[in-house]
Amino acid sequence: MDKHLYFIPTNRECSSCIENIFDELEEVKNNIAFSNIYVLLLDSSDKKSQKLNKVAFIKKMEHIGIKHYFYLKQNDCDDYISSIVCNHPQEKKLLKLLNGNVFSYGMAANRGFIIAASLGCKFVHRRDSDVFLQNKNIIPLELELNYLGKSKKDVDKLIFENTDSKKSQIIYMVGSGYKGNWAIDYEDLCGDIETLIKLFHLSKPKYSRSELVRYINDKYINGTKENYISDEFSYKKSSDIDVGNLSIYDIFLKLPFSPAIATSGTDYFYHSILDCYNKSKLYHNRKVLHRYDDSRYDKNRDMSQYHISKAKSRCSKIYYEKLYSKLQIDSDKEEINVEKIYNQMINIANLDLVKEQEKVIDSMINIFKNTNLEKYQNMSNTISVNKNNIINQTSKDMIDHAFLIKYWNDIIFSAKNNSFDKWYFNHIE
């Protein structure tokens, strides 16, 4: 029987989320896969929050009757990862890219993938620690268990009652978006579509104006207010899948995310790679409720890293768009070619793209300035001060990502041969 990892990474106190989101596990108890679901809460929050999270997590797991669950603090996770890469010829560099309590979306996810591999899981179901079920009748996990890793041809017969699939492709991603707070912190610009078009053009440079308008309205302005009536599915809207409400099959065993620090969007890498290789991603409309905690709106909170992460993401996009374009041209459209991806990344990372990056950052700075809103003025100033550092770091980040890709198979092989559950019960319990 296939194994599944249900994974939540967190850097905050999230007991209310724990109390709520895990209810979807209880709602799928009758699914044949239920007994093979492993649950991991990876916690890099402060000590006080960790205590609250751990108590809430264990209580919830015992209430639901989950057989395999793991609460893991950041330092304990570092110890386990260290045991995986111990004695590897590149141990020192790999540990730098895998371990540490730093602001990195990719690193957090990669740790979960390594643990999934060690547990023998080919399926990962991810939720973020600031999402909640709308109610117990809207369960994303049910659809993920039913369709992820299945034949597209068979799934199409079930949900569309027909199929145009000429061959039996596999569905590699199943997910949805958010209701409530936007996934990106532009919500206070919802009445200014022209500014939003300019901002989203920086992250989606190949989108036409009409595509941007559709994306912004469907995913954010209208999408975050959308009421669920009945199930809807789409392959065309798969770009609307958010990482806090998705499931992925197999690809995480082949490729890691970028371990870049303070760079948003690194955990959307699979969305683009799957597109390059014509792999199926299924969008559904069972959205989770996305809710920021009160600290998000604290005027005294230091948001500089978040601001920088947006600019770094847009600069990194310049490199990765070149990668995706190259893969789409050269790809055999069948199997994901890890060696080709690595080689292309090294070549692209060594290109001189400073002028393109400067243009993107200057555009971002000017857009934020022209909003005349204090928050965006601050973002503009922070990005302007850090402009050179951002530009200098992005090519290095891609080289680091390529390095991790080169040795990812070694890491996964070692993980599969070093049982996480045995390590956990020997070291944590």
Backbone torsions as a table, in degrees:
resi	resn	phi	psi	omega
1	MET	NA	134.4	-179.8
2	ASP	-64.5	143.8	179.2
3	LYS	-103.0	146.9	-177.7
4	HIS	-126.5	140.0	171.6
5	LEU	-109.8	122.6	173.7
6	TYR	-99.2	116.4	-162.7
7	PHE	-128.1	128.2	173.1
8	ILE	-127.2	115.4	170.3
9	PRO	-91.6	142.2	178.9
10	THR	-146.1	150.5	173.1
11	ASN	-126.9	23.9	-175.8
12	ARG	-144.0	168.4	171.1
13	GLU	-72.5	124.7	-172.0
14	CYS	-139.7	33.8	-177.6
15	SER	-61.1	-33.8	179.5
16	SER	-67.6	-38.4	175.4
17	CYS	-63.9	-45.5	179.6
18	ILE	-57.4	-44.4	179.8
19	GLU	-61.6	-30.2	-173.6
20	ASN	-97.5	-57.9	-167.2
21	ILE	-65.2	-31.7	-178.9
22	PHE	-71.9	-6.7	174.9
23	ASP	-60.5	-25.8	-179.8
24	GLU	-68.1	-23.9	174.0
25	LEU	-66.3	-40.9	179.2
26	GLU	-65.0	-32.6	-177.2
27	GLU	-75.5	-11.7	179.4
28	VAL	-111.3	20.4	-178.5
29	LYS	-57.3	-29.3	-178.5
30	ASN	-83.3	-6.1	177.8
31	ASN	-73.3	139.2	-176.9
32	ILE	-60.2	-23.6	-178.0
33	ALA	-83.0	-9.6	-170.6
34	PHE	-55.3	-44.3	-176.2
35	SER	-68.1	-12.2	179.8
36	ASN	-110.6	22.5	174.6
37	ILE	-94.6	122.1	174.5
38	TYR	-100.5	141.0	-176.5
39	VAL	-120.2	130.8	-179.2
40	LEU	-127.9	125.5	169.5
41	LEU	-111.1	111.3	-179.2
42	LEU	-101.1	113.2	-166.2
43	ASP	-115.2	114.9	176.9
44	SER	-113.6	22.9	-179.9
45	SER	-79.6	-179.4	178.4
46	ASP	-72.0	167.3	-172.5
47	LYS	-60.6	-40.6	179.7
48	LYS	-62.7	-43.7	179.7
49	SER	-67.3	-37.7	179.0
50	GLN	-59.5	-41.3	179.8
51	LYS	-62.2	-45.2	179.7
52	LEU	-65.4	-42.4	-179.6
53	ASN	-64.2	-43.3	-177.1
54	LYS	-64.2	-45.3	179.5
55	VAL	-60.8	-46.7	-179.2
56	ALA	-64.7	-39.1	-177.8
57	PHE	-66.4	-50.9	-178.5
58	ILE	-62.8	-42.6	178.8
59	LYS	-59.6	-42.8	-178.0
60	LYS	-68.6	-42.4	-179.4
61	MET	-63.1	-42.5	179.9
62	GLU	-67.4	-36.7	178.9
63	HIS	-64.6	-42.3	-178.3
64	ILE	-75.1	-31.4	-177.9
65	GLY	93.1	32.3	177.1
66	ILE	-73.8	128.8	-177.9
67	LYS	-79.4	-38.2	-173.4
68	HIS	-118.0	101.6	177.8
69	TYR	-139.8	148.4	-174.1
70	PHE	-138.4	124.2	170.8
71	TYR	-102.8	122.6	-173.5
72	LEU	-131.5	119.3	174.6
73	LYS	-77.6	158.8	-175.5
74	GLN	-56.5	-47.6	-177.1
75	ASN	-65.5	-33.2	176.5
76	ASP	-70.1	-37.9	176.5
77	CYS	-62.5	-41.6	176.6
78	ASP	-57.9	-40.5	179.3
79	ASP	-62.9	-42.8	-179.9
80	TYR	-66.3	-45.9	179.0
81	ILE	-59.8	-38.8	178.5
82	SER	-61.2	-38.0	179.0
83	SER	-68.1	-26.9	-179.6
84	ILE	-73.2	-41.0	-175.5
85	VAL	-98.9	4.7	179.3
86	CYS	-55.0	130.8	177.1
87	ASN	74.4	5.1	172.8
88	HIS	-69.8	141.9	180.0
89	PRO	-55.6	-27.7	179.9
90	GLN	-108.5	29.4	-174.1
91	GLU	-53.4	-48.0	-174.9
92	LYS	-61.3	-47.0	-178.8
93	LYS	-69.1	-39.6	-179.3
94	LEU	-64.1	-41.4	179.7
95	LEU	-63.3	-35.0	178.3
96	LYS	-64.4	-32.2	-177.2
97	LEU	-91.5	-9.2	-176.9
98	LEU	-113.3	-30.3	-171.0
99	ASN	-110.9	163.6	174.3
100	GLY	112.3	143.7	179.9
101	ASN	-87.4	78.8	-177.6
102	VAL	-123.8	164.7	-178.9
103	PHE	-81.4	89.2	-178.9
104	SER	-146.7	111.7	178.6
105	TYR	-63.1	-41.7	-177.6
106	GLY	-66.1	-43.5	-179.3
107	MET	-62.2	-41.9	-180.0
108	ALA	-60.6	-44.8	-179.4
109	ALA	-67.9	-41.2	-178.3
110	ASN	-60.0	-36.1	177.7
111	ARG	-62.6	-42.2	177.4
112	GLY	-62.7	-38.8	-179.8
113	PHE	-65.4	-39.2	178.8
114	ILE	-63.7	-43.6	179.1
115	ILE	-66.0	-39.5	176.3
116	ALA	-58.5	-44.0	178.9
117	ALA	-61.9	-42.8	-179.7
118	SER	-63.3	-34.3	-179.9
119	LEU	-80.8	-5.6	-179.2
120	GLY	82.4	23.5	-177.9
121	CYS	-91.3	133.0	172.8
122	LYS	-103.1	-5.5	-177.4
123	PHE	-123.0	130.3	175.2
124	VAL	-123.4	128.7	176.6
125	HIS	-113.1	115.7	-174.6
126	ARG	-110.9	137.4	169.5
127	ARG	-129.9	148.2	173.9
128	ASP	-88.8	163.5	-173.9
129	SER	-86.7	10.6	174.3
130	ASP	-123.6	28.1	176.5
131	VAL	-119.1	154.2	-175.5
132	PHE	-141.2	153.8	172.7
133	LEU	-69.9	141.3	174.0
134	GLN	-65.5	-44.4	171.5
135	ASN	-166.4	175.8	-173.7
136	LYS	-77.5	2.0	175.3
137	ASN	-98.6	-7.5	-179.4
138	ILE	-115.8	89.4	-171.4
139	ILE	-114.6	100.6	178.7
140	PRO	-59.6	-36.9	-175.8
141	LEU	-59.0	-33.3	179.5
142	GLU	-58.6	-45.6	-179.6
143	LEU	-70.3	-36.6	178.5
144	GLU	-62.3	-45.1	179.8
145	LEU	-66.3	-32.2	-177.6
146	ASN	-76.7	-33.3	-167.9
147	TYR	-119.5	-23.6	-176.9
148	LEU	-66.0	132.1	178.7
149	GLY	77.6	3.2	-179.5
150	LYS	-91.4	166.1	176.6
151	SER	-67.8	129.6	178.5
152	LYS	-60.1	-37.3	-179.9
153	LYS	-61.1	-43.7	179.8
154	ASP	-70.1	-40.2	-179.8
155	VAL	-65.1	-41.9	-179.5
156	ASP	-60.2	-36.2	178.4
157	LYS	-64.9	-33.7	-178.4
158	LEU	-77.9	-45.1	-171.9
159	ILE	-95.4	-26.4	179.6
160	PHE	-111.4	-6.6	-178.7
161	GLU	59.7	21.8	173.7
162	ASN	-163.6	173.8	177.6
163	THR	-151.8	140.9	172.1
164	ASP	-112.8	12.2	179.8
165	SER	-72.1	122.3	-179.7
166	LYS	-86.7	-18.0	176.4
167	LYS	-141.6	165.5	-171.0
168	SER	-86.1	76.7	175.5
169	GLN	-71.4	155.9	178.4
170	ILE	-102.0	143.7	175.6
171	ILE	-87.1	116.8	-173.5
172	TYR	-96.1	-16.3	-179.7
173	MET	-145.3	134.3	173.1
174	VAL	-132.0	128.2	-178.5
175	GLY	-172.0	-178.0	-179.1
176	SER	-146.6	-167.7	-177.5
177	GLY	-112.8	-152.3	-175.6
178	TYR	-118.5	145.2	161.9
179	LYS	-107.2	147.8	-178.6
180	GLY	100.9	-134.5	-178.6
181	ASN	-66.1	144.1	179.1
182	TRP	-65.4	153.4	176.7
183	ALA	-71.7	-21.1	177.3
184	ILE	-119.8	146.0	-169.0
185	ASP	-83.4	55.7	176.9
186	TYR	-117.0	18.5	-171.2
187	GLU	-61.7	-31.9	-178.7
188	ASP	-77.5	3.0	174.6
189	LEU	-105.7	13.8	-173.5
190	CYS	-61.1	-22.0	178.5
191	GLY	-91.9	2.8	-176.6
192	ASP	-121.4	77.5	-174.2
193	ILE	-62.6	-32.6	-178.4
194	GLU	-66.7	-41.3	177.1
195	THR	-66.6	-40.0	179.0
196	LEU	-63.9	-39.6	177.5
197	ILE	-60.0	-44.2	179.5
198	LYS	-63.5	-42.1	-178.7
199	LEU	-68.8	-44.6	-177.8
200	PHE	-73.3	-22.8	175.0
201	HIS	-62.7	-30.7	179.5
202	LEU	-67.2	-32.1	179.9
203	SER	-94.6	-18.8	179.0
204	LYS	-131.1	68.0	-172.2
205	PRO	-65.3	-19.7	-178.5
206	LYS	-89.9	-7.5	179.2
207	TYR	-74.3	137.7	172.0
208	SER	-74.5	170.5	179.1
209	ARG	-59.7	-44.3	-178.9
210	SER	-64.8	-35.8	177.5
211	GLU	-67.5	-38.1	177.8
212	LEU	-65.8	-42.9	178.8
213	VAL	-61.3	-45.0	177.9
214	ARG	-60.1	-47.4	-177.8
215	TYR	-62.0	-48.0	-177.9
216	ILE	-64.0	-44.2	-179.8
217	ASN	-69.7	-48.9	-174.8
218	ASP	-70.1	-36.3	-176.6
219	LYS	-90.6	-35.2	-172.4
220	TYR	-113.9	-71.2	-170.6
221	ILE	-59.0	-51.1	179.5
222	ASN	-94.2	-37.0	-174.6
223	GLY	-61.3	-35.1	-178.7
224	THR	-78.2	-3.0	176.5
225	LYS	-113.4	0.6	-172.7
226	GLU	-67.0	131.6	176.3
227	ASN	-91.9	136.3	177.6
228	TYR	-78.3	128.5	176.2
229	ILE	-114.6	-52.6	177.5
230	SER	-153.4	167.4	-175.7
231	ASP	-65.3	135.3	172.8
232	GLU	-131.1	145.4	-177.1
233	PHE	-133.2	151.3	178.9
234	SER	-160.8	138.4	169.9
235	TYR	-88.5	-28.8	-177.3
236	LYS	-69.7	-27.8	-178.2
237	LYS	-95.1	17.6	-175.4
238	SER	-65.2	-18.5	176.1
239	SER	-70.2	-13.5	179.6
240	ASP	-85.0	-1.9	179.3
241	ILE	-72.0	126.7	177.9
242	ASP	-96.7	149.0	-174.3
243	VAL	-69.4	-16.6	177.8
244	GLY	-87.3	7.8	-179.1
245	ASN	-153.2	57.4	-177.2
246	LEU	-144.0	170.1	173.2
247	SER	-137.3	148.0	-178.1
248	ILE	-134.8	148.0	-178.2
249	TYR	-117.7	124.6	164.9
250	ASP	68.5	-40.6	-171.4
251	ILE	-58.6	-30.2	-179.1
252	PHE	-67.7	-16.5	175.9
253	LEU	-80.4	-14.7	-178.0
254	LYS	-104.4	-36.1	-173.4
255	LEU	-137.0	138.2	172.5
256	PRO	-94.5	167.6	169.8
257	PHE	-78.9	165.8	173.4
258	SER	-66.4	134.2	177.4
259	PRO	-86.2	16.8	-177.0
260	ALA	-56.4	138.4	179.4
261	ILE	-89.0	142.8	177.8
262	ALA	51.1	51.6	178.2
263	THR	-139.0	112.1	-179.1
264	SER	-76.7	156.5	174.7
265	GLY	85.6	-2.7	-178.3
266	THR	-64.6	-26.1	-178.2
267	ASP	-88.4	15.3	170.9
268	TYR	-105.2	10.9	-178.1
269	PHE	-57.0	-42.2	-178.0
270	TYR	-64.6	-34.2	178.3
271	HIS	-52.1	-47.8	-175.4
272	SER	-76.2	-40.9	-180.0
273	ILE	-62.5	-42.5	178.7
274	LEU	-63.4	-36.0	175.2
275	ASP	-63.9	-43.2	-179.0
276	CYS	-58.3	-37.5	-176.9
277	TYR	-101.6	16.5	173.8
278	ASN	56.8	39.2	177.4
279	LYS	-94.5	145.4	-171.2
280	SER	-81.0	138.4	173.4
281	LYS	-127.6	126.1	-176.0
282	LEU	-107.4	119.8	176.1
283	TYR	-93.1	138.9	171.4
284	HIS	-128.9	172.9	-173.7
285	ASN	-108.4	20.5	174.4
286	ARG	-86.1	79.6	-175.9
287	LYS	-76.6	153.1	171.0
288	VAL	-97.8	158.6	178.4
289	LEU	-84.9	118.9	-179.0
290	HIS	-97.8	122.9	-174.2
291	ARG	-138.3	115.2	175.1
292	TYR	-70.5	149.0	174.4
293	ASP	-81.4	170.8	-173.6
294	ASP	-61.2	-28.5	-177.1
295	SER	-64.5	-22.0	-179.7
296	ARG	-60.9	-30.0	-175.3
297	TYR	-103.7	11.1	178.3
298	ASP	-75.7	117.5	-177.5
299	LYS	-63.9	-21.6	-179.7
300	ASN	-88.7	-4.5	-179.8
301	ARG	-72.0	136.0	179.0
302	ASP	-78.4	108.9	-178.8
303	MET	-104.6	14.2	-173.7
304	SER	-61.5	-40.1	179.4
305	GLN	-64.0	-38.7	179.0
306	TYR	-64.3	-42.7	178.9
307	HIS	-62.1	-45.8	179.1
308	ILE	-63.0	-37.2	-178.1
309	SER	-61.3	-33.6	178.5
310	LYS	-68.1	-44.8	-179.7
311	ALA	-67.0	-41.4	178.0
312	LYS	-63.2	-38.2	178.6
313	SER	-61.3	-44.5	-178.4
314	ARG	-67.4	-35.3	177.2
315	CYS	-71.5	-40.5	177.3
316	SER	-61.8	-34.1	-178.8
317	LYS	-57.3	-32.5	179.5
318	ILE	-60.7	-44.2	178.5
319	TYR	-68.0	-47.4	-173.5
320	TYR	-71.6	-30.0	175.7
321	GLU	-64.7	-34.9	176.1
322	LYS	-67.2	-38.5	176.2
323	LEU	-61.6	-49.6	-176.8
324	TYR	-63.7	-39.3	178.5
325	SER	-62.5	-42.1	180.0
326	LYS	-66.3	-42.2	-179.5
327	LEU	-66.4	-36.9	179.3
328	GLN	-66.8	-31.9	178.9
329	ILE	-76.6	-43.7	-172.2
330	ASP	-92.7	-18.0	-172.9
331	SER	-63.0	142.2	175.2
332	ASP	-81.4	1.0	176.5
333	LYS	63.2	17.1	-179.9
334	GLU	-115.2	-78.0	-176.3
335	GLU	-107.2	146.7	178.0
336	ILE	-69.3	121.8	-175.2
337	ASN	-100.2	97.6	-174.6
338	VAL	-64.9	-41.8	-179.1
339	GLU	-62.5	-41.4	179.0
340	LYS	-65.2	-40.8	178.4
341	ILE	-61.3	-45.5	179.1
342	TYR	-59.6	-50.4	-177.0
343	ASN	-61.5	-42.4	179.2
344	GLN	-64.3	-39.6	-179.7
345	MET	-63.8	-41.3	178.7
346	ILE	-63.7	-44.2	179.3
347	ASN	-62.2	-45.4	-176.7
348	ILE	-70.0	-37.5	-179.3
349	ALA	-63.0	-24.0	-179.1
350	ASN	-91.5	1.8	175.9
351	LEU	-74.5	151.7	175.6
352	ASP	-88.0	100.3	-177.5
353	LEU	-116.2	23.4	-175.8
354	VAL	-59.9	-46.1	-177.5
355	LYS	-63.4	-39.1	178.1
356	GLU	-65.3	-38.7	179.2
357	GLN	-68.8	-41.5	178.2
358	GLU	-60.0	-40.7	179.9
359	LYS	-62.3	-43.2	-180.0
360	VAL	-65.7	-45.9	-178.9
361	ILE	-65.7	-42.3	178.9
362	ASP	-62.7	-38.1	177.2
363	SER	-63.3	-44.0	-179.6
364	MET	-61.9	-45.7	179.4
365	ILE	-59.4	-46.2	-178.1
366	ASN	-67.3	-39.0	178.5
367	ILE	-61.4	-46.4	-179.7
368	PHE	-64.3	-41.4	179.4
369	LYS	-60.5	-40.9	-174.8
370	ASN	-75.1	-7.2	176.6
371	THR	-74.4	-24.9	-177.2
372	ASN	61.6	21.2	175.2
373	LEU	-103.0	136.9	-173.9
374	GLU	-55.9	-43.1	-177.8
375	LYS	-58.4	-43.8	-177.2
376	TYR	-77.8	-27.5	172.2
377	GLN	-62.3	-42.7	178.4
378	ASN	-64.4	-40.7	177.4
379	MET	-61.5	-43.0	179.5
380	SER	-59.4	-45.1	-179.4
381	ASN	-65.7	-43.8	-179.1
382	THR	-62.4	-45.2	-179.6
383	ILE	-65.7	-40.1	-179.9
384	SER	-61.4	-43.9	-179.7
385	VAL	-64.9	-34.6	-175.1
386	ASN	-99.8	11.2	-173.8
387	LYS	-52.9	-51.7	-176.8
388	ASN	-65.6	-40.0	178.8
389	ASN	-64.0	-39.5	179.0
390	ILE	-62.1	-47.3	-179.2
391	ILE	-63.8	-42.5	-178.6
392	ASN	-66.6	-28.2	-173.4
393	GLN	-85.2	-28.4	-169.3
394	THR	-64.2	-41.1	178.9
395	SER	-67.4	-35.9	176.9
396	LYS	-64.7	-37.3	178.7
397	ASP	-63.5	-38.3	179.4
398	MET	-69.2	-36.9	176.8
399	ILE	-63.5	-40.8	177.1
400	ASP	-63.8	-40.3	178.3
401	HIS	-63.1	-44.7	178.7
402	ALA	-61.6	-40.7	178.7
403	PHE	-60.2	-44.9	-179.9
404	LEU	-66.1	-38.0	176.1
405	ILE	-61.6	-41.8	-178.6
406	LYS	-58.2	-37.4	-175.6
407	TYR	-107.4	9.2	-177.5
408	TRP	-63.8	-38.6	179.1
409	ASN	-61.4	-37.7	176.2
410	ASP	-62.3	-43.1	-178.4
411	ILE	-65.4	-46.1	-179.6
412	ILE	-64.6	-41.0	177.6
413	PHE	-60.3	-44.8	179.0
414	SER	-64.8	-40.3	179.4
415	ALA	-61.8	-43.0	-179.6
416	LYS	-63.5	-24.6	-178.4
417	ASN	-102.7	7.9	176.9
418	ASN	-133.1	88.1	-171.3
419	SER	-53.9	119.2	178.6
420	PHE	-66.5	-41.2	-176.6
421	ASP	-65.2	-36.9	176.1
422	LYS	-67.2	-42.8	178.4
423	TRP	-61.1	-42.5	-176.9
424	TYR	-61.1	-47.9	-176.5
425	PHE	-73.5	-21.0	175.6
426	ASN	-83.0	-31.6	-173.4
427	HIS	-105.8	-30.3	-174.3
428	ILE	-102.4	-46.4	-177.5
429	GLU	-71.5	NA	NA
